[in-house]
Amino acid sequence: MENKTVLMGSENHNGWKLEDLLAQVKQEVSEKINKIINDPSPQAQLVVYNNLSIIEHLGAAEALQCSSYIVLDAMRANEGPAGTPRTGKRCETE
């Protein structure tokens, strides 16, 4: 697999927003669960349990991302990946 940037940012305007990527991964993991949910084998049930835990962790990551947006949106509007960053070395407040 090629190692390339997948998240949207100043260097990748066409990438995924983190919250959209997390939601997509949650959806795909859920689809994998649905394929094996009725398999009573201990192996399948462990995989289901693990995948449910992964979905839970991805949901927690979504909540953290939402929290970051609340903080950043309180600073000023998001100008998008080509705009001026709200934090970091290139932000207007430095």
Backbone torsions as a table, in degrees:
resi	resn	phi	psi	omega
1	MET	NA	135.8	-179.4
2	GLU	-71.7	136.3	179.3
3	ASN	-92.1	98.8	179.5
4	LYS	-135.5	160.5	-179.9
5	THR	-69.1	132.4	179.2
6	VAL	-111.3	-21.6	-178.1
7	LEU	-85.2	144.7	176.5
8	MET	-66.7	140.1	176.7
9	GLY	-173.0	-172.5	-177.0
10	SER	-63.2	-27.3	178.6
11	GLU	-93.7	-10.0	-176.7
12	ASN	-143.3	80.6	-176.2
13	HIS	-66.5	-22.0	-176.4
14	ASN	-100.7	11.3	-178.8
15	GLY	-77.6	-179.3	179.3
16	TRP	-80.5	143.3	163.7
17	LYS	-71.6	141.3	-176.0
18	LEU	-55.3	-44.5	-177.3
19	GLU	-64.9	-33.4	177.7
20	ASP	-71.5	-39.9	178.3
21	LEU	-64.9	-43.7	178.4
22	LEU	-60.8	-43.2	178.6
23	ALA	-63.0	-40.2	179.5
24	GLN	-64.9	-44.1	179.7
25	VAL	-64.4	-41.8	177.0
26	LYS	-58.2	-43.2	-179.9
27	GLN	-62.1	-44.3	-178.1
28	GLU	-68.8	-37.7	176.9
29	VAL	-65.4	-40.3	177.5
30	SER	-61.0	-40.6	177.9
31	GLU	-63.6	-37.1	177.0
32	LYS	-65.7	-39.5	176.9
33	ILE	-60.0	-45.6	-177.8
34	ASN	-60.4	-27.0	-179.8
35	LYS	-73.8	-23.9	-175.1
36	ILE	-124.1	3.2	-174.0
37	ILE	-57.6	-32.3	-177.3
38	ASN	-91.3	2.5	176.6
39	ASP	-81.9	114.4	-175.5
40	PRO	-79.4	-1.9	-177.3
41	SER	-63.4	147.8	179.3
42	PRO	-58.8	-35.2	-179.9
43	GLN	-64.4	-47.7	179.7
44	ALA	-63.9	-41.1	-179.6
45	GLN	-67.1	-33.5	174.9
46	LEU	-66.2	-41.8	178.3
47	VAL	-63.1	-42.1	177.2
48	VAL	-60.0	-48.1	179.5
49	TYR	-58.7	-47.0	180.0
50	ASN	-62.5	-42.8	179.9
51	ASN	-65.9	-36.2	175.1
52	LEU	-63.1	-38.2	176.9
53	SER	-66.0	-40.4	177.0
54	ILE	-60.5	-44.8	178.3
55	ILE	-60.4	-41.1	178.2
56	GLU	-61.2	-44.4	179.3
57	HIS	-66.2	-39.3	176.4
58	LEU	-63.4	-37.3	175.3
59	GLY	-62.9	-39.4	176.7
60	ALA	-64.3	-38.8	177.4
61	ALA	-64.2	-39.1	176.1
62	GLU	-60.8	-41.8	179.6
63	ALA	-63.8	-40.8	177.4
64	LEU	-63.7	-41.9	178.7
65	GLN	-62.9	-41.1	177.4
66	CYS	-60.6	-42.5	178.3
67	SER	-61.1	-41.4	178.3
68	SER	-62.9	-42.4	178.6
69	TYR	-62.0	-38.9	178.7
70	ILE	-60.7	-45.1	179.8
71	VAL	-64.7	-47.3	-177.7
72	LEU	-67.8	-39.5	179.4
73	ASP	-65.6	-28.1	176.5
74	ALA	-69.7	-25.2	178.2
75	MET	-72.7	-53.2	177.7
76	ARG	-175.8	170.5	-177.0
77	ALA	-64.9	149.8	176.6
78	ASN	-77.2	124.5	179.3
79	GLU	-91.7	1.3	179.8
80	GLY	86.4	179.1	-174.0
81	PRO	-64.8	-23.8	179.6
82	ALA	-92.2	-5.8	-176.8
83	GLY	-85.1	-174.4	178.9
84	THR	-77.8	127.5	178.0
85	PRO	-61.0	147.8	178.3
86	ARG	-86.1	-17.5	176.8
87	THR	-140.7	168.1	176.9
88	GLY	95.8	-172.2	-173.1
89	LYS	-64.2	-29.0	-176.2
90	ARG	-101.5	15.9	-177.8
91	CYS	-81.3	158.6	-175.6
92	GLU	-72.1	-18.4	-173.7
93	THR	-82.3	-7.4	-179.5
94	GLU	-91.7	NA	NA
